[in-house]
Amino acid sequence: MRLNQVNFSNAKPVDGYGPGFFRIGGAVVTGAVLVSEAGFAPWGGYDDAKALLALAGQIDVILVGTGAEIAPLPADLRRALEEAGLGVEIMNSPAAARTYNVLMAEGRRVAAAMLPV
């Protein structure tokens, strides 16, 4: 089996997660998190549309991790993101973390906003 080193450019990968936290590039972030090539920061959850909308023009798709289970995104938030030209994919947070890492390693313009499990 051949192993290749993954290059995340300036982005930090999601190294892990657990009850109430995420580990991004070795740093532990408690609570919800927003991660992109620009870095990572705590995220205010569904009420914090401003942080997500600030990524318009910088990314093509935002992965929204809804915690341990898949849950619908509030309609007004989804509408605002789509009107800003952001693609939105909803999945549970573990899947969002894995998908973010894969897409970032491929050089895609992606971000992940994730609620803790």
C-alpha positions as CSV (number, residue, x, y, z in Angstrom):
1,M,0.0,0.0,0.0
2,R,1.3,3.4,-0.9
3,L,0.8,6.3,1.5
4,N,0.9,9.9,0.4
5,Q,1.4,13.0,2.6
6,V,-1.6,15.3,2.4
7,N,-0.9,19.0,1.8
8,F,-3.5,21.3,3.2
9,S,-1.7,24.4,2.1
10,N,-2.4,27.0,4.8
11,A,-5.6,25.3,6.0
12,K,-5.7,23.3,9.2
13,P,-7.4,19.9,9.0
14,V,-9.9,18.7,11.5
15,D,-7.8,16.2,13.5
16,G,-10.6,15.0,15.8
17,Y,-13.8,15.7,17.7
18,G,-15.6,14.6,20.8
19,P,-18.4,15.6,23.1
20,G,-18.4,19.4,23.0
21,F,-15.1,20.0,21.1
22,F,-13.2,19.8,17.9
23,R,-9.4,19.6,17.4
24,I,-8.3,21.7,14.4
25,G,-4.6,21.5,13.4
26,G,-3.8,20.3,16.9
27,A,-5.7,23.1,18.7
28,V,-8.8,22.3,20.7
29,V,-11.9,24.4,20.1
30,T,-14.9,24.0,22.4
31,G,-18.4,24.4,21.1
32,A,-19.3,25.1,17.5
33,V,-16.5,25.9,15.0
34,L,-16.1,27.5,11.6
35,V,-13.1,26.3,9.6
36,S,-11.8,27.3,6.2
37,E,-8.5,27.8,4.5
38,A,-8.4,31.3,6.2
39,G,-8.3,29.6,9.6
40,F,-10.8,28.6,12.3
41,A,-12.8,30.3,14.9
42,P,-15.7,29.6,17.3
43,W,-19.0,29.8,15.5
44,G,-22.3,31.1,17.1
45,G,-24.4,28.3,15.5
46,Y,-27.5,28.9,13.4
47,D,-27.9,32.4,14.7
48,D,-24.5,33.4,13.4
49,A,-25.2,33.8,9.7
50,K,-22.9,36.8,9.5
51,A,-19.8,34.7,9.9
52,L,-20.9,32.3,7.2
53,L,-22.0,35.1,4.8
54,A,-18.5,36.7,5.2
55,L,-17.1,33.7,3.3
56,A,-19.1,34.6,0.1
57,G,-16.7,34.9,-2.8
58,Q,-13.9,33.0,-1.0
59,I,-15.5,29.6,-1.0
60,D,-17.9,27.6,-3.3
61,V,-19.5,25.4,-0.7
62,I,-20.1,25.3,3.0
63,L,-20.5,22.1,4.8
64,V,-22.9,22.4,7.8
65,G,-22.4,19.8,10.5
66,T,-25.5,19.6,12.5
67,G,-24.1,17.7,15.5
68,A,-24.4,13.9,16.1
69,E,-27.4,13.6,13.8
70,I,-28.5,15.2,10.6
71,A,-31.0,17.9,11.1
72,P,-32.6,20.5,8.8
73,L,-31.0,23.9,8.5
74,P,-33.3,26.8,9.4
75,A,-35.0,27.9,6.1
76,D,-34.0,31.6,6.5
77,L,-30.3,30.7,7.0
78,R,-30.3,28.3,4.0
79,R,-32.0,31.0,1.9
80,A,-29.5,33.7,2.9
81,L,-26.5,31.4,2.2
82,E,-27.8,30.4,-1.2
83,E,-28.7,34.0,-2.2
84,A,-25.0,34.9,-1.3
85,G,-23.9,32.3,-3.9
86,L,-22.8,29.7,-1.4
87,G,-23.5,26.1,-2.0
88,V,-24.8,24.4,1.2
89,E,-24.4,20.8,2.1
90,I,-26.0,19.5,5.4
91,M,-24.6,16.4,7.2
92,N,-23.8,15.3,10.7
93,S,-20.6,16.9,12.1
94,P,-18.4,13.8,11.9
95,A,-19.2,13.5,8.2
96,A,-18.7,17.2,7.7
97,A,-15.2,17.0,9.3
98,R,-14.2,14.1,7.1
99,T,-15.6,15.7,3.9
100,Y,-13.9,19.0,4.7
101,N,-10.5,17.3,5.1
102,V,-10.9,15.5,1.8
103,L,-12.1,18.5,-0.2
104,M,-9.5,20.8,1.3
105,A,-6.7,18.3,0.4
106,E,-8.0,18.4,-3.1
107,G,-7.6,22.2,-3.2
108,R,-11.3,22.9,-3.2
109,R,-12.7,26.2,-2.0
110,V,-14.7,24.8,1.0
111,A,-15.5,25.7,4.6
112,A,-17.2,23.7,7.4
113,A,-19.5,25.1,10.1
114,M,-20.0,22.4,12.7
115,L,-22.0,22.0,15.8
116,P,-20.4,19.7,18.4
117,V,-21.5,16.1,18.9
